[in-house]
Amino acid sequence: MSRIASTETARISFATSCRLLLAIAGAASLAACAQAPVGRQKADLAATGRHAAVERPHRVAALHRRPISRARAPDDDAKQTASHGVASFYSDTETASGEKFDRNELTAAHPTLPFGTKLRVTDTSSGRFVTVRVNDRGPYVRGRVVDVSPSAAEALGMVDKGITNVRLEVVQLGATGRGR
């Protein structure tokens, strides 16, 4: 074999060796990535009796713009009673009734009451109250009974808290008769 041929063979075998070494290193890296350390964490947590956060993914109800319960018209002959629950405040650009949202108006979102209904919202801890008009649907977070506008939240003194326990009383049923 000539000297040129042996040098060429050495170059080819060196290049092939480098490629082979890179392929092995890449395969080892991918194999290391494919192992799930979360599985080991779950096994470790199962031994201690705690649950990993990845086992129970949470659902954000606010992403789904639909009432929690089906809207129905209240019976006009039935006396409206007070209800209790948690209130929050919100801001939006358009309401379910079609009118533009105005943060300075005393308005609210309720899942079932007809649009135009006047509600007296009373903060049970402070006794402060405000009368609002229902013009939107919501709240879309489980456990909440009403969303009020920022101006109503300010009147109730709940802006810093974000949510508060309230009592709702229907002052006047809406003229529209049926909720959307």
N, C-alpha and C positions, 0 to 999 in steps of 0.2 A: 504494500500500500504506500502511496506517495505521501510525502509530508503534508501537502495541501489537503488531501483527502482525509487524513487523520485529524487535522485541525478542524476541518468542517464537521466531521463526525463528533468531535468533542464539543463544538458549539451547539450542535443540534441536541446532543444528550444533556448538556447543561441547561439549555432553554426548556427542554422537555421536563427535566428535573424541577426547575423553578415553577413551571406551570402546574406540575403535579403537587408540589408542596403548597402552592396557593390554593389549589382545589381542595386539598385536605384541610387546610386552615379555614377556608370558607365553610366547608361542610361541618366542621367542629363548632364554628360560631353559630351556625343555624341550628345545630342540634342543641346547643346550650340555650338558645332563645326559645326553642320549642318546649322546653321543660317549664311547667307551670308552678312557680313558687307559691301561687295562690292556693294550689292544692295542698301544699305542705302547711300553709298558714291555716287552712280550714281544719286539717287534721290536728294541728296543735291547739286550735281554739276548741275543737270538739272535746279534746281531752280535759280542758278546763271548764267545760260546760257553757262557754259563751258562744255567740253566733257571729260569724263574719258579716261585715256590712254588705259584702257582695252577694250574699245569699238572698236578701230581700230588697230588690231595687224599689225605690219609692216612685210614686206616681204624682205628678203635679196636676191637680184638678183645674187650676186656673188656665191651663193651656187649652182646655176643651170648653168652648163657649156654648154651653147648654145648661138649662136649669137643672138643679139637683132633682127636683120632682116635677112631674108633669103639671103644666099650668092648667088651672081650672077656675071657673068663676065661682066665687063664694055665693051661697044662697042668700038672696036679698032679705028673706024673712028671718034668717038666723041672726041672732045677736052676735056681734063680733066680740070676741074675748081677747084679753091681753095674752101675748106670748112672750117668752123669755129666751134669751140666747146671747150670742156674741155678735157684736157689730164691728165692722172695719170701715175704712174709707178708701175711696178709689178716685182715679181720674181717667177719663176716656175721651175719645174724640167724637164719638157718635153713640147715641143710646139705642136700645132695642125699639123704642117707640118711634124712632126716626128723627127726633129733634137733636140738635147739636148740643153736646155737653157743655154746660157752663159751670165752672167751679165756684162761682159766686152765688149761685142759686141754692136754695135749701131743697135738694132733691135726694132721691134714694133709689136703690135697686132692690127689688124683692122678687123671689122666684114665682109667686102665684097671684098676688093681688093685682087687680086691674090697674092699668095706667090711669093716672089722675087721682088715685086714692091718697087721701091725706092721712099720714101716720104721725102719732106722737111717740117720739123715741126718747126714753128716759134712761139716763145712766144710773144704774142701781147703786153704785158706790157713792156718787156725789149728789144724786138727786137732780142734777141739771137735766133739762129737757129741751127738745126742739121739735117743731112740727115740720115735716117734710112731705113732698109730693113724689109719688112713685112714677118714674118715667123710664125705668130700665129694668132689665132682668139680671138676676144674680142674688147673692154672691155665689161664686163657683168653687168655694172652699168648704169642705165638709165641716159641719158644726157651726157655721155662721148663719145668722137669720136675716141680716140686712147689710148692705153697703151704703154708706152715706157719702154725700159730696164733701169736699174739703171744707167748705164754709159751714156745713152742718157739724162736721167733726170738730171744727174750731169752737162752735157754740157749745158743744158737749164737753169740750176740754179734753179731747182724746187724741189730739194730733201727736203729742210726744209719745203716748203709749202705743198708738197704732191700732189697737183693738180694745174693746171694753165690754163688760156685761151690760145688757140693756133689757128694758121691758118695752114691747111694742103694743100700742093701742090704736085701733082704727078710729079716726076722728070722722072721716067722711069717705064713703065708698066712691070709687072713680066712676065718672059718667060713661066711660067707654064700655063698661059692662063685662067685657071678657078680656082676659090676659092673653098675650101672644104665646 
